């Protein structure tokens, strides 16, 4: 999702900017119910095996941007449950506006997700992502943007790095971490009885990128390191099964 956080604070209104309230909610009854059903019923009955590598790399506190590859509609459910199992926190998802339609959209908005229209970005929506990190929440952004069925890591959008850097710059000692996650399904189109591995790399500390000469250079370095980390997870062995 390519957008510039500087847009949040410095860009003047234009016809392409939509000012709408950000519909981000976390239902106190739906979220626990959905996570429980997903973990105990949906995932174990759909997938033959779910394996996790590097679960110990997930921070249990502080602002974290989960940065997974995007290979299937199952990605969000897997990432949400793996993250919640470790941190006991409900993850907040930035998703494209097209995914927030109908009943699916109704559920996404009440499970902590919020839409961003990359063609006509709403300033309130983008600012909301920044505020979540400033409030030390967990935010999920798919840096490749769309779903890609290939196993190769695709070109990453710069928006994730820019948002993380803006949050770190805005709040002293915030400590934003980026968590690279590589999802590997045994089929390009997962079906009943498929297997999946969720591979989690050590976090990238956003503060380490603040010394670069310009905001553009900071974002380029961070994006390049995130891509390298995702690509490095192709051959991890000895995965652990997801606990029931």
C-alpha positions as CSV (number, residue, x, y, z in Angstrom):
1,X,0.0,0.0,0.0
2,X,2.0,2.9,-1.2
3,X,1.4,6.2,0.6
4,X,3.6,8.8,2.3
5,X,3.2,9.5,6.0
6,X,4.3,13.1,5.3
7,X,1.0,13.3,3.4
8,X,-0.7,12.9,6.8
9,X,0.7,16.1,8.2
10,X,1.9,18.4,5.4
11,X,-0.2,17.8,2.3
12,X,-2.9,20.3,1.5
13,X,-6.4,19.2,0.6
14,X,-7.1,18.3,-3.0
15,X,-9.9,16.6,-4.9
16,X,-8.1,13.3,-4.4
17,X,-8.2,13.4,-0.6
18,X,-11.3,12.0,1.1
19,X,-12.0,13.2,4.6
20,X,-14.0,10.4,6.3
21,X,-14.1,9.1,9.8
22,X,-12.0,6.0,10.2
23,X,-14.3,3.0,10.9
24,X,-11.9,1.0,13.0
25,X,-13.4,-1.0,15.9
26,X,-12.6,-3.9,18.0
27,X,-15.8,-5.7,19.1
28,X,-15.5,-6.9,22.7
29,X,-17.6,-9.9,21.9
30,X,-17.0,-10.7,18.2
31,X,-13.2,-10.6,18.4
32,X,-12.8,-13.2,21.1
33,X,-15.4,-15.4,19.5
34,X,-14.0,-15.1,16.0
35,X,-10.4,-15.9,17.2
36,X,-11.6,-18.9,19.2
37,X,-13.6,-20.3,16.3
38,X,-10.8,-19.7,13.9
39,X,-8.2,-21.4,16.1
40,X,-10.2,-24.4,17.3
41,X,-12.6,-25.0,14.3
42,X,-11.8,-23.3,11.0
43,X,-8.0,-23.7,10.7
44,X,-7.5,-27.2,12.1
45,X,-10.4,-28.5,10.0
46,X,-9.2,-26.9,6.8
47,X,-5.5,-27.4,6.9
48,X,-3.8,-30.7,7.3
49,X,-0.8,-29.2,9.1
50,X,0.0,-25.7,10.2
51,X,3.7,-25.2,11.1
52,X,5.4,-22.1,12.7
53,X,9.0,-21.2,12.6
54,X,10.4,-18.4,14.8
55,X,7.4,-17.8,16.9
56,X,9.8,-16.6,19.6
57,X,10.6,-13.6,17.4
58,X,7.1,-12.1,17.9
59,X,7.3,-9.1,20.4
60,X,4.8,-9.4,23.2
61,X,4.6,-5.7,23.8
62,X,5.2,-2.3,22.2
63,X,4.3,-1.1,18.7
64,X,4.8,-3.8,16.1
65,X,4.1,-3.8,12.3
66,X,3.5,-7.4,11.1
67,X,4.8,-7.5,7.5
68,X,3.8,-10.8,5.9
69,X,3.9,-11.9,2.3
70,X,0.5,-12.2,0.7
71,X,-0.4,-15.5,-0.9
72,X,-4.0,-16.3,0.0
73,X,-7.2,-15.1,1.6
74,X,-6.1,-17.3,4.5
75,X,-3.2,-15.1,5.3
76,X,-5.0,-12.7,7.6
77,X,-6.6,-15.4,9.7
78,X,-3.3,-17.2,10.1
79,X,-1.4,-14.1,11.0
80,X,-4.1,-12.9,13.4
81,X,-4.2,-16.2,15.3
82,X,-0.4,-16.7,15.4
83,X,0.1,-13.2,16.6
84,X,-2.7,-13.4,19.2
85,X,-1.5,-16.8,20.5
86,X,1.9,-15.3,21.3
87,X,1.0,-11.7,22.4
88,X,-2.6,-12.1,23.6
89,X,-3.3,-8.9,21.6
90,X,-5.8,-8.5,18.8
91,X,-4.0,-7.4,15.6
92,X,-5.2,-4.4,13.7
93,X,-5.2,-4.9,9.9
94,X,-4.8,-2.2,7.2
95,X,-6.7,-3.6,4.2
96,X,-7.7,-2.3,0.8
97,X,-11.1,-0.7,0.5
98,X,-12.3,-3.4,-1.9
99,X,-12.0,-6.0,0.8
100,X,-14.3,-4.1,3.2
101,X,-17.5,-4.7,1.3
102,X,-20.6,-6.6,2.3
103,X,-20.6,-9.1,5.2
104,X,-16.8,-9.5,4.9
105,X,-16.3,-5.8,5.4
106,X,-18.7,-5.7,8.3
107,X,-16.7,-8.4,10.0
108,X,-13.3,-6.9,9.2
109,X,-14.2,-3.5,10.6
110,X,-15.3,-5.1,13.9
111,X,-12.2,-7.3,14.2
112,X,-9.8,-4.4,14.2
113,X,-9.4,-3.9,10.5
114,X,-9.8,-0.7,8.6
115,X,-9.8,0.1,4.9
116,X,-7.6,2.4,2.9
117,X,-8.4,3.3,-0.7
118,X,-5.1,3.5,-2.4
119,X,-6.6,5.4,-5.3
120,X,-8.3,8.1,-3.2
121,X,-6.7,7.9,0.3
122,X,-8.7,9.2,3.2
123,X,-6.4,11.3,5.5
124,X,-8.3,10.0,8.6
125,X,-7.6,6.4,7.6
126,X,-3.9,6.9,7.1
127,X,-3.6,9.0,10.3
128,X,-5.3,6.2,12.2
129,X,-2.5,3.7,11.2
130,X,0.0,6.2,12.6
131,X,-2.0,6.6,15.8
132,X,-2.2,2.9,16.4
133,X,1.6,2.7,16.4
134,X,1.9,5.7,18.6
135,X,-0.4,4.0,21.0
136,X,1.9,0.9,20.9
137,X,-0.6,-1.3,19.1
138,X,0.1,-4.2,16.6
139,X,-0.6,-3.3,13.0
140,X,-0.6,-5.7,10.0
141,X,0.3,-4.4,6.6
142,X,1.0,-6.6,3.6
143,X,4.0,-4.9,2.0
144,X,3.6,-6.6,-1.4
145,X,0.1,-5.0,-1.7
146,X,-2.0,-7.6,-3.6
147,X,-2.1,-11.4,-3.4
148,X,0.6,-13.1,-5.4
149,X,0.5,-16.9,-6.0
150,X,4.3,-17.1,-6.7
151,X,6.7,-18.1,-3.9
152,X,9.1,-15.3,-4.8
153,X,8.9,-12.2,-2.8
154,X,7.5,-9.4,-4.9
155,X,8.5,-5.8,-5.1
156,X,7.6,-4.2,-1.8
157,X,5.5,-1.0,-1.5
158,X,7.3,1.8,0.4
159,X,4.2,2.8,2.5
160,X,4.9,0.4,5.4
161,X,8.4,1.8,5.9
162,X,7.3,5.4,5.6
163,X,4.5,4.9,8.2
164,X,6.8,3.1,10.6
165,X,9.5,5.8,10.3
166,X,6.9,8.6,10.7
167,X,5.6,7.0,13.9
168,X,9.1,6.5,15.3
169,X,10.0,10.1,14.5
170,X,6.8,11.5,16.1
171,X,7.2,9.9,19.5
172,X,10.6,9.8,21.4
173,X,11.7,6.3,22.3
174,X,8.6,4.7,20.8
175,X,10.5,1.6,19.6
176,X,8.6,0.5,16.6
177,X,9.5,-3.0,15.4
178,X,8.8,-4.5,12.0
179,X,8.2,-8.3,12.0
180,X,8.9,-10.0,8.6
181,X,6.7,-13.1,8.0
182,X,6.9,-15.5,5.1
183,X,3.8,-17.6,4.4
184,X,4.5,-20.8,2.4
185,X,1.5,-22.9,1.3
186,X,1.9,-26.3,-0.4
187,X,-0.3,-25.1,-3.2
188,X,-0.8,-21.8,-5.0
189,X,-4.5,-22.1,-4.3
190,X,-4.9,-23.7,-0.8
191,X,-7.7,-26.2,-0.6
192,X,-9.2,-28.5,2.0
193,X,-6.3,-30.6,3.4
194,X,-3.5,-28.2,2.4
195,X,-0.5,-27.5,4.6
196,X,1.1,-24.2,5.4
197,X,4.3,-22.9,7.1
198,X,4.4,-19.5,8.8
199,X,8.0,-18.4,9.0
200,X,8.9,-15.5,11.3
201,X,12.2,-13.6,11.2
202,X,13.8,-11.4,13.9
203,X,12.3,-7.9,14.0
204,X,13.8,-4.9,12.4
205,X,14.2,-1.9,14.7
206,X,12.9,1.2,13.0
207,X,15.1,3.5,15.1
208,X,18.2,2.0,13.5
209,X,17.2,3.6,10.2
210,X,16.7,7.2,11.5
211,X,20.3,8.3,10.9
212,X,20.1,8.3,7.1
213,X,20.4,11.7,5.4
214,X,16.8,11.9,4.1
215,X,13.4,10.4,4.8
216,X,13.5,8.8,1.3
217,X,16.8,7.1,2.0
218,X,15.5,5.8,5.4
219,X,12.5,4.3,3.7
220,X,14.6,2.8,0.9
221,X,17.0,1.1,3.4
222,X,14.2,-0.2,5.6
223,X,12.2,-1.5,2.6
224,X,15.3,-3.2,1.2
225,X,16.2,-4.9,4.5
226,X,12.6,-6.1,4.9
227,X,12.7,-7.6,1.4
228,X,16.0,-9.3,2.2
229,X,14.6,-10.7,5.4
230,X,11.5,-12.1,3.7
231,X,13.6,-13.7,1.0
232,X,16.0,-15.3,3.5
233,X,13.3,-17.4,5.0
234,X,12.9,-19.7,2.1
235,X,14.8,-22.7,3.6
236,X,14.1,-22.6,7.3
237,X,13.7,-26.1,8.8
238,X,12.4,-27.8,12.0
239,X,9.1,-26.0,12.1
240,X,6.8,-26.2,15.1
241,X,3.1,-27.1,14.9
242,X,0.6,-24.6,16.0
243,X,-0.7,-25.5,19.5
244,X,-4.4,-26.4,19.7
